[in-house]
């Protein structure tokens, strides 16, 4: 059903089958979560083309010609040339042939280039990372510097133990949430939602779900503050935790950029935070450095917060057992998941104390089996 299993359609939008696919996802989720008696599933569709704002490609060399390539999961050894990447943002589709042309004009840019990564935003900015199987020298840098003004992009070069930032290592994004504009710096190699327009819809949905709250919010896996910043509209204070150093840096810069004084970000994994706060935590998720964790917890000064709400947006593995027990302590749980199966498992563990009162699907990944699912749970 999904074109990623067909090498003829890798990267190509197929609007003619989109309605059928989103209906199949809706049916699947409705059936999968029916035992929790949720309200009717809210469905938020994506645009059928030009929806993906970040992408990466292998660069395949065939004599004097190089081309963008991806790989069919069913034939992982055979490169598929990408000539139509209509699922990509308009800016990505415009940049791809222009960049390839420049790479052919400059041997220094083409020599042992094996991957290109694109990151674009709704604001029309683009960051391009060129990755090589060789050391980058001054000659490469001189050639790469010509790309930035020519294509109006930011360029970063990478090779083994080497990273060259020509001008900036981030681009800027903005999302409109409940009538307010939030500004973000999105860093190279930092996590961002791939479907920017649907991300904006998700942010508005999440803020709408918490509009009646007057307490403080704890957020686990806060990333670069994607959800954290808009939550400042509804809560007296928001405390976010995140393990990625790059994301924590971006989140703190984004707080300053938006002049927010009620949002606080700390570098700590969800597992460590749960281990530190729960008296009977198993501590199995990671090897906990108790002294370091204790210092970080003290620095947070949790006594200043009145937490009754928690927001989580975990990786595909979902919440570990300790984190489930931690979020159980909250009256209101908002959970966004990129994996319905682990979300189902986590809700199953929480269902004795909480019930699902909101249920939504965001089709972040058209033409694949992946889908973003969100639920709001409240204490019974």
ZIRADA-V429095 format. One record per helix or strand of 2 or more residues. SS is the DSSP state (hx for helix, st for strand). FROM is the first residue (numbers start at 1). TO is the last residue. Records with the same first field share a line. If there is no record, write none. Layout:
SS=FROM-TO / FROM-TO
This chain:
hx=3-5 / 7-9 / 15-32 / 34-36 / 90-105 / 107-110 / 138-151 / 196-209 / 228-231 / 245-257 / 270-277 / 290-300 / 302-304 / 321-327 / 340-350
st=42-44 / 54-62 / 65-72 / 75-81 / 113-120 / 126-132 / 154-159 / 162-165 / 170-177 / 180-187 / 216-220 / 238-242 / 263-267 / 307-312 / 332-337 / 354-362 / 372-379
